[in-house]
């Protein structure tokens, strides 16, 4: 049996049923529903051949070529479908919910699957999730200068029951010129948004949602406009540990990386640091004086952060001193501080 369902139902059912993406491997790599299985009707070269034929000879010839290719691969499709789990409900989509979805749905339906096709395809899914990210939410932004331990604090708060979205984890980047170090490759921007929504839709939006104060760009990925709006309009709770603690944290986090890698990162901000400070930082790095390097870098990032805070649309900013050493106590203090405010 084959059904056609809207994005909201598709996403709800995806919690229990496998999602099958029948677009080409290249389309899938660019961005896909988190957790989806790729069972492409056509591989990338086949899709290119059909696209060229459509332009040169018209739709009927392109359809016939597509049928010729796909009919010879039915056994392969069914073998891959078996890897998604026992026969039951299968959620299926192509780009726009057109011929590719229809053909594959017919194959899997005849093999005993109950198939639900996403109306409007992956394109409709993308439109839907971007709209959802813009819906009202109680966003609390945890801010503070570089080295304040914001990410660690958010993880501790999550373990204590708060709702947290770790944007840097989703972006596979810590947000500075040093942020790619020790991280896996960043997702495409499209996949980052899909992964962000996947986390977003798991939360109870009647309760506060905590995020770290981020700029629009996290490495090479860009936050969706609705999320940027949430951050710039959200309440900002800014933590303030001692500078010595911040310096120690940076040294502990980055001194393990190769010096040439660190030097390249320093050179990327040389224009902002100035020639003298860049030279001083590079010389300190070469001689292993990581605390000096950290101090120079922190001075630069402190100025950049103050500038970004000054541009916030919401001036509802609250500062709180933390120890920076007892992170569990600091996390609890932040949560208590927020509750007293509201």
N, C-alpha and C positions, 0 to 999 in steps of 0.2 A: 504494500500500500504506500502511496506517495502523497504527502501533504505539502503545502506551501505555508510557511509561517513568517511572521514579522520579526525584526531584530530583537525586540524585547523578549519574546517567547524563545527565540533561538538561544539567546544568552542564558536564560533561566534553565533551559533544558541541557545546555552544555555542561552543567555541573554534574550530570549523571550519565550523559550519552556521549559517544565519541563524535568529534567534529572531523569531517573529511573535506579537505580542500582539493578540488580537482583542477585548479589552475596549474600552469607550468611550474617547474622547479624554480626558475628565475623569479617569477611572481611571488612564489612562496617565500623565498629567501628575502625579498624586499620587505615583506611584512605579512604576518598571518595571525589568526586567532590563537592565543596561547594554548598550547596543548594539542593543537590540531594535527591530524595525520595528513601527509601529502600523498595523494594518489592521483597523479596528473593524467588527465585524458591524453594530452600531448606533451612530449618533451619540448625543450626550447627550440631545437632546430625544426621539429615538425610544426610547431606553432608559427614559426617564421615562414615556412613554406606555404601554409594555409593562408596566412595574412597577405603574402605576396600574390597568391592566386586570387584572393578576394579582390584586390585592387586591380589586377590586370584582366581577369576573366569574369568577375562578378560573383555574387553570393551563391548561386546554385552550384557552380563548379567547386567553390571552396567547401561547401557542405558535403558534396560527393567525395572529395578528397579526404575530408575529416572522417567520414564514415568508413572509407576504405582503410584508413590507418587504425581507427579505434576497434573495428570488428576483429582485426587480427590480434588484438591485445586483450580481449575479454578475459581469457584465463589468467593473465597477469594481474588485471584489475581485481579479480575475485580472490586471488591468492593474497594480495596486499590488504584487501578488505578483511580477510580472516585474521590478520594481525591486529586489527583494532579491537578485537574482543568477540565474545559470543554474539550470534545473530540476535538482533533486537532492534531498538531504535538507533538510527544513524542520522546525524545532522550533516547536511551536505551543501556546499556552495561553490560557485565559480566567481567570476568578477562581477557580473550584473544579474545573475540568476537567469541566464538564457539557455542557449542550446547545450553548452557543455554540462551544465547541471542536469538538464532534462535527460540527456543521453545516459549519463552515469547513474542517475536515479533509477532509470528503467532497468539497467543492468543489475543493480544491487537489489532492487525490489523483486525481480524475478528469481534472485538467488536466495530470497527468504528474509531480507532485511525490511523493516519498516522505515521508510526514508522521509525525512522532513527537509525540504529545500528552503534555503534562506531567500525570502523575497527581496529582490534587488541586489542579492549577492554581497560579496565582500565590500563593494562600494557603499551599499546601504549600511553595513556594519560600521564602517569607518565614519560615516556621517552621524550615525546614532551615538557612537561612543564620544565623539567630540562634543556633541550636544549635552550628553550626560555630565561630562567633566565641567560644564559651565553652570550646572544647577546649583542653587544655594547650598552652602555647607558651612559648618562652624569650624573654620580653619584657624588653628593656633600655630604661629610661626615661632620656632625656636632659633634665636639669632645669637650672635656673639662673634668676636674676632677670631681669626684663624688660630687653631690650636686650643680652642676652648673645650674641646671634647664633645661637641654637639651631637655627632653621630652616635657615639657611645652612650650618651645620656638618653637619646631617643630609644635606643635598643633596650636600655634598662627600664625606661618608662613603659615600653611595649610589654616587657616581661611582667610589669606590675599592673597590667590591665588597660593601659591607655591605647588608643587607636593611633597608629603611626604609619606614615608612608615614607620609606627611605628612598628619596629621589636619587641619591648618589649611587645606591646599590643597583637600582633599576637602570641607571645610565652607565654603570660600570666605569665610573670616574668620580674623583673626589673634588672636582670643580676648580682646580688651580692649574698652573703650568706643570706642577708636579703630580697632578691628580690621576694620570694614567698609570703611574708606577705601581706595579704589583696587581694590576687589574686585568680581567679578561678583555678581549676586544669589545668595543662599544657596539651596541645594536644599531641598526638603521634608525633613523628618526621615526619612521612609521612603526617599526617594531617596538621602540621605546614607548610610544603613545599607547599601543595595544597592551603592553605589559603594565603600564601605569593604570589604564582603565581596569584591567583584570584585578589589580589590587584595590582600586577605588570602589568597585562594585561589590567587594566583599565586606565593606564597612557599614556600620549603622550611622547614617548621616543625621540622626537626631542627637548624636553625641559628638563631642569635640574630636577633630582629626588634627594630629600634630604633624608638621613637616618642618624641615630645616630651611632656613632662609637661604634661598638660592637666586642667582642671577638667571637671566633668560637662557643663557647657554651653559650647559654642563659638559665640558669637553667639546665634542663635535655634535652633540644632539641639542635640540632646542625644545624647551618646555612649550606645550600648547598654550595659546593665548589665554584660554579660560583659566588655566592653572597659574599663569603669571598674574592674572587678575586676582585670584584667590590669595596669592602670597603678598602682593602689594597692598591689598585691602584688609588682610587679616590682622588680628592682634599680634603684636610682636613682643615676645618675652626675651630679653637680651641678657645672657649670662656673662658674668665678669669674674673669671678666676685671676689669680696673681699672674703677672707676666712671666715670672720664673717658671711656673708650672707649664705655661703655654710653650715656652722655649724647650723645656724638657720633653714635652710630648712630641714636638716636631722632630727633635733629635732622635728620639726613640723610634719614631715612625719612618723616618727617611734616611737615617745614616747607614742603613743596611744596604742601600742601593749603590750601584757602581758610581764612582766619582764622575766619569765622563757623562753619564746620564744626568746626574744632578747639575753638572756644569752647563749642559745644553739647556736645561730648564732655566737656570739663572740668566743665561744669555738672552732668552726669549723676553725677559722683562728688563733688559739692560737699559732700554730707553727711558723707562720709568724710574729705575734705580739711579741712573746717572753713571757716568764713566767711573768716577772715583769709588763709589759704593760697589759697583759691579766688580771692579778690580779687587777691592778688599774682600768681597765675598768669595771670589774665585781663588784668591791666595789662601784664605782661611780654609776653604774646602780642600785644597791641595795638601795642606799641612795637617788635616784632620781636626781642625778646630770647628766642629759642627755647631757648637753653641753660638759662635760668632756669626756663622752663616745664617742660622735660624733667627738671630736678633735682627740682622739686616733685612731678611725676607719678611719678618713679622711687621717691621716698621712700614714697609711698602703696602702689605695687605691691610694693615690697620687703616691707612689713609683711604684705600680703595673701598673698604667696607663702610667707613663713615660717609663717604660720598654716596654709596648706594642707599644707605639708610635715609639720608637727607632727601632723596627723591621718592620716598614712599608716599603713596596716596593717603594711607591711613597713618596718622601721627599718634595712634594709640600704642605707645611704646612704654614698656615697663622693664626696668633694670633690676637685676638680682645678683648679689654677690654669692659666689660659691667657692668652696675650698679648692676644687679642681683635683684633689687627691683622693677624697672619699666619694667616689662617683655614685655609689648606691645612695648615700645620704643626700648628695646633691640632686639626684633624680627625684627623690621623695620631696625634697625641699621645693623644687620647681613645681611639682604637682600641687603641693599644699599652697604655694604662693598663688597659683592660678585659681584654685578653689576659693581662696579668700577674696580674690578680685571679683569673682562672679558667684 
